[in-house]
Amino acid sequence: MHAVERPEAIDTRLVFRVYTWIAVVGGFWVFSWGGSRERFPLPRVEEVDLPAVSWGRLSLFTLAAMVVVGAGCCASALAGTDNPVARRRALY
């Protein structure tokens, strides 16, 4: 393999950094925005009902937002990887 950088190659480090910012900022924004039923009334979904939990549906919503933040944190760690082949494989 040649050590020459190809112009058509994707800069995976930049991709992971952009994904990190979008996922972390967006996830925290959704997490803080979805905390009020008055500002964001959740739709009635009869399949997902947690009657024993007072804010059951909202907790599932905020949990999904934190999963996105966790994916952003993983992307941040992958952006710090020095091996470009490993970053490319992780991108898929």
VEXDREN-2710 file (C-alpha; in Angstrom, 1 decimal):
% VEXDREN-2710
k/r/px/py/pz
1/MET/0.0/0.0/0.0
2/HIS/1.2/3.5/-0.8
3/ALA/1.5/6.1/1.9
4/VAL/0.1/8.7/-0.4
5/GLU/-3.2/10.2/0.7
6/ARG/-6.0/9.8/-1.8
7/PRO/-8.2/12.9/-2.4
8/GLU/-11.3/10.8/-2.8
9/ALA/-10.8/9.0/0.6
10/ILE/-13.1/10.0/3.4
11/ASP/-11.5/11.6/6.4
12/THR/-13.0/9.3/9.0
13/ARG/-11.6/11.3/11.9
14/LEU/-13.6/14.3/10.8
15/VAL/-16.7/12.2/10.3
16/PHE/-16.5/10.8/13.8
17/ARG/-15.9/14.3/15.3
18/VAL/-18.9/15.8/13.5
19/TYR/-21.0/12.9/14.5
20/THR/-19.8/13.3/18.1
21/TRP/-20.9/17.0/18.2
22/ILE/-24.2/16.3/16.6
23/ALA/-25.1/13.3/18.7
24/VAL/-24.0/14.7/22.1
25/VAL/-25.5/18.2/21.6
26/GLY/-28.6/16.9/20.0
27/GLY/-29.1/14.1/22.6
28/PHE/-28.7/16.5/25.5
29/TRP/-31.0/19.0/23.8
30/VAL/-33.7/16.3/23.3
31/PHE/-33.1/15.1/26.9
32/SER/-33.6/18.6/28.4
33/TRP/-36.4/19.6/26.0
34/GLY/-38.5/16.4/26.5
35/GLY/-38.6/16.8/30.3
36/SER/-41.8/18.8/30.4
37/ARG/-45.2/17.4/29.4
38/GLU/-46.6/20.9/28.9
39/ARG/-44.0/21.8/26.3
40/PHE/-43.9/18.3/24.7
41/PRO/-47.0/16.2/25.0
42/LEU/-46.1/12.7/24.1
43/PRO/-48.4/10.8/21.8
44/ARG/-50.6/8.1/23.1
45/VAL/-49.0/4.8/22.2
46/GLU/-51.0/1.9/23.6
47/GLU/-48.4/-0.8/22.9
48/VAL/-45.8/0.9/25.2
49/ASP/-47.6/1.5/28.5
50/LEU/-45.9/1.5/31.9
51/PRO/-48.8/2.0/34.3
52/ALA/-46.7/1.5/37.4
53/VAL/-44.3/4.3/36.5
54/SER/-45.7/7.8/36.7
55/TRP/-43.6/9.2/33.8
56/GLY/-43.1/5.9/32.0
57/ARG/-43.4/7.0/28.4
58/LEU/-41.3/10.1/29.0
59/SER/-38.6/7.9/30.7
60/LEU/-38.3/5.8/27.5
61/PHE/-38.0/9.0/25.5
62/THR/-35.2/10.4/27.7
63/LEU/-33.5/7.0/27.7
64/ALA/-33.4/7.0/23.9
65/ALA/-31.9/10.4/24.0
66/MET/-29.1/9.2/26.4
67/VAL/-28.4/6.3/24.1
68/VAL/-27.7/8.8/21.3
69/VAL/-25.4/10.7/23.7
70/GLY/-23.6/7.4/24.5
71/ALA/-23.2/6.7/20.8
72/GLY/-21.6/10.2/20.4
73/CYS/-19.2/9.4/23.2
74/CYS/-18.2/6.2/21.5
75/ALA/-17.6/8.1/18.3
76/SER/-15.4/10.5/20.2
77/ALA/-13.2/7.6/21.3
78/LEU/-13.1/6.2/17.8
79/ALA/-12.0/9.6/16.5
80/GLY/-8.9/9.3/18.7
81/THR/-7.8/6.0/17.2
82/ASP/-4.6/6.3/15.3
83/ASN/-5.1/3.4/12.8
84/PRO/-7.1/4.7/9.8
85/VAL/-8.0/1.2/8.7
86/ALA/-9.6/0.5/12.1
87/ARG/-11.5/3.8/11.9
88/ARG/-12.8/3.0/8.5
89/ARG/-14.0/-0.4/9.6
90/ALA/-15.7/1.2/12.7
91/LEU/-17.4/3.7/10.4
92/TYR/-19.5/0.9/8.9
END
